[in-house]
Amino acid sequence: MEILLAIFILFIRLLYKFVWNSPDRIGRRGEKEVERILSKLPDSHYKVLNDVLIKIDGTSVQIDHIVISTYGIFVIETKNYSGWIIGKEMSREWTQCIYDFRHTFYNPIKQNHGHVSVLRSILGLSTDFFVPIVVFTDRAELKITSQSTVIYANELLETIKRYNTQILFDLETLLNKINSRIISDENARLLHKISVQNKVQRQENLRNSRLDEGKCPDCGNDLMVYHGKYGVFIGCCGYPYCQYSRNL
């Protein structure tokens, strides 16, 4: 009986670690939290779309949240990371730090700018009508250097409501244009996920190959040794256009 109980407890722990507490699940919980916050916006002035998979130019793009309003189109990328989040606006990657654990991920500002470009193409609007926002849940402690809007989830409504000048009028037309591109088929969603994973792996292989050749993993230019305020480090010769660096 004790052996069966021990096996059951082990099974529950593994289930929590690899299923309930998987990166996909954690990310989805963050998106659900932001979705609940956005549901508080009045329907009369705001149309909210969540977890949108859009078809464009033979491929697909997933956008966490789109808020179409008379005051602009808010394009929101949600991250549910814990620990310190360290990054700069122009860096290719940001870093998650939890004690000695470090994990790098693609700069969500750049990721969200890509989403804005997709929506601009679909809607035929200039960047002046879009407000890109990166949102972290309160699991994170942000240490970000950026002019772009990077905030905590509990600041989201206040941030959106700061925009109070009407610049858009026909919201239904805009909404219909986006809806006409939305993919709802679950098989298509699965294929999109696999495609993204393959793309990330190809990019990682390219970065590793460049590093092996003494090249910058971000842009392919030569790496050089620099002497800075905090010691010696390796950086890209393309600075300031490329800001890749690592300590020696």
C-alpha positions as CSV (number, residue, x, y, z in Angstrom):
1,M,0.0,0.0,0.0
2,E,2.8,2.4,0.9
3,I,4.6,1.6,-2.4
4,L,1.4,2.4,-4.4
5,L,1.0,5.6,-2.5
6,A,4.6,6.6,-3.2
7,I,4.1,5.9,-6.9
8,F,0.9,7.9,-6.9
9,I,2.6,10.9,-5.3
10,L,5.5,10.7,-7.7
11,F,3.0,10.6,-10.6
12,I,1.2,13.7,-9.3
13,R,4.6,15.6,-9.0
14,L,5.6,14.6,-12.5
15,L,2.2,15.6,-13.9
16,Y,2.5,19.0,-12.2
17,K,6.0,19.6,-13.4
18,F,5.7,18.5,-17.0
19,V,2.0,19.2,-17.8
20,W,0.4,21.8,-15.4
21,N,3.7,23.6,-14.9
22,S,5.0,23.4,-18.5
23,P,6.1,26.6,-20.2
24,D,3.1,26.5,-22.5
25,R,0.7,26.2,-19.5
26,I,2.5,29.0,-17.6
27,G,2.4,31.2,-20.7
28,R,-1.3,30.5,-21.3
29,R,-2.1,31.3,-17.6
30,G,-0.5,34.7,-18.1
31,E,-2.5,35.3,-21.2
32,K,-5.7,34.4,-19.4
33,E,-4.9,36.9,-16.6
34,V,-4.4,39.7,-19.1
35,E,-7.6,38.5,-20.9
36,R,-9.6,39.0,-17.6
37,I,-8.1,42.5,-17.2
38,L,-9.0,43.5,-20.8
39,S,-12.6,42.2,-20.3
40,K,-13.1,45.2,-18.0
41,L,-12.9,47.6,-20.9
42,P,-16.3,49.0,-22.0
43,D,-17.6,47.3,-25.2
44,S,-18.8,50.7,-26.5
45,H,-15.3,51.9,-27.2
46,Y,-13.1,48.8,-27.2
47,K,-13.2,45.5,-29.1
48,V,-10.9,42.9,-27.6
49,L,-9.5,39.9,-29.5
50,N,-7.5,37.3,-27.5
51,D,-5.1,34.6,-28.7
52,V,-5.4,35.4,-32.4
53,L,-3.8,33.3,-35.1
54,I,-3.7,35.3,-38.3
55,K,-3.1,34.1,-41.9
56,I,-0.9,36.3,-44.0
57,D,1.3,35.7,-47.1
58,G,1.0,31.9,-46.9
59,T,2.1,31.8,-43.2
60,S,0.6,32.4,-39.8
61,V,1.3,34.8,-36.9
62,Q,0.0,34.4,-33.3
63,I,-0.8,37.6,-31.4
64,D,-1.7,37.4,-27.7
65,H,-4.2,40.3,-27.6
66,I,-5.5,43.0,-30.0
67,V,-7.7,45.8,-28.6
68,I,-9.4,47.9,-31.4
69,S,-10.6,51.2,-30.0
70,T,-11.6,54.6,-31.1
71,Y,-8.3,55.8,-29.5
72,G,-6.0,53.4,-31.4
73,I,-5.2,49.8,-31.8
74,F,-3.4,48.2,-28.9
75,V,-1.2,45.2,-29.7
76,I,-0.3,43.4,-26.5
77,E,2.4,40.7,-26.0
78,T,2.1,38.9,-22.7
79,K,4.9,37.2,-20.8
80,N,4.5,35.1,-17.6
81,Y,8.1,34.8,-16.6
82,S,9.3,34.7,-12.9
83,G,12.5,36.2,-11.5
84,W,14.5,39.1,-12.8
85,I,13.9,40.1,-16.4
86,I,17.0,42.0,-17.8
87,G,17.1,43.6,-21.3
88,K,17.5,46.6,-23.5
89,E,15.2,47.9,-26.2
90,M,17.5,47.1,-29.1
91,S,19.0,43.8,-27.8
92,R,18.0,40.7,-29.7
93,E,17.5,38.7,-26.6
94,W,16.5,39.4,-23.0
95,T,17.5,37.3,-20.0
96,Q,15.5,35.7,-17.2
97,C,17.5,35.2,-14.0
98,I,16.4,33.1,-11.0
99,Y,19.5,32.8,-8.7
100,D,22.1,30.9,-10.8
101,F,19.5,29.9,-13.5
102,R,19.6,32.0,-16.7
103,H,17.3,31.7,-19.7
104,T,17.4,33.9,-22.8
105,F,14.3,34.6,-24.9
106,Y,13.6,36.8,-27.9
107,N,13.1,40.4,-27.2
108,P,9.3,40.8,-26.9
109,I,9.5,44.5,-28.0
110,K,10.9,43.3,-31.4
111,Q,8.4,40.4,-31.4
112,N,5.5,42.8,-30.9
113,H,6.8,45.2,-33.6
114,G,6.5,42.3,-36.0
115,H,2.9,41.8,-34.9
116,V,2.2,45.5,-35.6
117,S,3.7,45.2,-39.1
118,V,1.3,42.3,-39.8
119,L,-1.7,44.3,-38.7
120,R,-0.6,47.4,-40.6
121,S,-0.5,45.3,-43.7
122,I,-3.9,43.9,-43.1
123,L,-5.6,47.1,-42.1
124,G,-3.8,49.6,-44.3
125,L,-2.9,51.9,-41.4
126,S,0.3,53.7,-40.5
127,T,2.2,53.1,-37.3
128,D,0.6,56.2,-35.7
129,F,-2.6,54.3,-35.1
130,F,-0.9,51.4,-33.2
131,V,0.1,51.2,-29.6
132,P,2.4,48.2,-28.9
133,I,2.5,47.1,-25.3
134,V,4.6,44.3,-23.6
135,V,3.0,43.0,-20.4
136,F,4.6,40.9,-17.7
137,T,2.7,39.4,-14.8
138,D,3.7,40.2,-11.2
139,R,5.8,37.0,-11.1
140,A,8.6,39.0,-12.8
141,E,10.8,41.8,-11.5
142,L,11.6,44.1,-14.5
143,K,15.0,45.5,-15.0
144,I,14.5,46.8,-18.5
145,T,16.1,49.8,-20.3
146,S,13.5,50.9,-22.9
147,Q,11.5,53.8,-24.3
148,S,8.8,51.4,-25.4
149,T,5.9,50.4,-23.2
150,V,6.9,47.5,-21.0
151,I,4.7,47.2,-17.9
152,Y,3.1,44.9,-15.3
153,A,-0.3,43.5,-15.9
154,N,-1.8,45.6,-13.1
155,E,-0.8,48.7,-15.0
156,L,-2.4,47.7,-18.3
157,L,-5.9,49.3,-17.9
158,E,-4.4,52.6,-16.7
159,T,-2.0,52.6,-19.6
160,I,-4.7,52.0,-22.2
161,K,-7.0,54.6,-20.8
162,R,-4.3,57.3,-21.1
163,Y,-5.1,57.3,-24.8
164,N,-8.3,59.3,-24.9
165,T,-8.2,61.2,-28.2
166,Q,-10.4,59.7,-30.9
167,I,-8.4,58.8,-34.0
168,L,-10.5,55.9,-35.4
169,F,-14.1,55.8,-36.2
170,D,-15.2,52.7,-38.2
171,L,-14.3,50.0,-35.7
172,E,-16.5,47.3,-37.3
173,T,-14.7,47.5,-40.6
174,L,-11.3,47.1,-38.9
175,L,-12.7,44.2,-36.9
176,N,-14.0,42.5,-40.0
177,K,-10.7,42.8,-41.8
178,I,-8.9,41.1,-38.9
179,N,-11.6,38.4,-38.5
180,S,-11.4,37.6,-42.2
181,R,-7.7,36.5,-41.6
182,I,-8.2,34.6,-38.3
183,I,-7.5,30.9,-38.3
184,S,-9.7,28.9,-35.9
185,D,-8.9,25.3,-37.0
186,E,-7.1,23.4,-34.2
187,N,-4.9,21.5,-36.7
188,A,-3.7,24.7,-38.2
189,R,-2.9,25.9,-34.7
190,L,-0.8,22.8,-34.0
191,L,1.0,23.2,-37.3
192,H,1.8,26.8,-36.4
193,K,3.2,25.7,-33.1
194,I,5.4,23.1,-34.8
195,S,6.5,25.7,-37.4
196,V,7.5,28.2,-34.7
197,Q,9.5,25.5,-32.8
198,N,11.4,24.5,-36.0
199,K,12.1,28.1,-36.7
200,V,13.5,28.7,-33.2
201,Q,15.7,25.6,-33.6
202,R,17.0,26.7,-37.0
203,Q,17.9,30.2,-35.5
204,E,19.6,28.5,-32.6
205,N,21.7,26.3,-34.9
206,L,22.7,29.4,-36.9
207,R,23.7,31.3,-33.8
208,N,25.8,28.4,-32.6
209,S,27.5,28.1,-36.0
210,R,28.3,31.8,-36.0
211,L,29.8,31.6,-32.6
212,D,32.0,28.7,-33.6
213,E,33.4,30.8,-36.4
214,G,34.1,33.8,-34.1
215,K,31.2,35.8,-35.5
216,C,28.4,37.7,-33.8
217,P,25.4,35.3,-33.4
218,D,22.9,38.2,-34.0
219,C,24.2,39.7,-37.2
220,G,27.2,37.7,-38.4
221,N,29.8,40.5,-38.1
222,D,33.2,39.9,-36.4
223,L,33.4,39.7,-32.6
224,M,36.1,41.8,-30.9
225,V,37.6,42.1,-27.4
226,Y,36.7,45.3,-25.6
227,H,37.9,46.8,-22.3
228,G,34.9,48.4,-20.6
229,K,34.1,50.0,-17.2
230,Y,33.3,46.6,-15.7
231,G,36.1,44.6,-17.3
232,V,37.0,42.8,-20.5
233,F,34.2,41.5,-22.7
234,I,33.5,40.4,-26.2
235,G,31.2,42.5,-28.4
236,C,30.1,42.9,-32.0
237,C,32.1,45.2,-34.2
238,G,28.8,46.5,-35.5
239,Y,28.0,48.4,-32.3
240,P,25.8,50.5,-31.8
241,Y,23.6,49.0,-34.5
242,C,24.2,45.5,-33.0
243,Q,24.6,45.4,-29.2
244,Y,25.6,41.7,-28.7
245,S,28.1,41.2,-26.0
246,R,29.2,38.7,-23.4
247,N,31.6,38.8,-20.5
248,L,34.9,37.0,-20.6
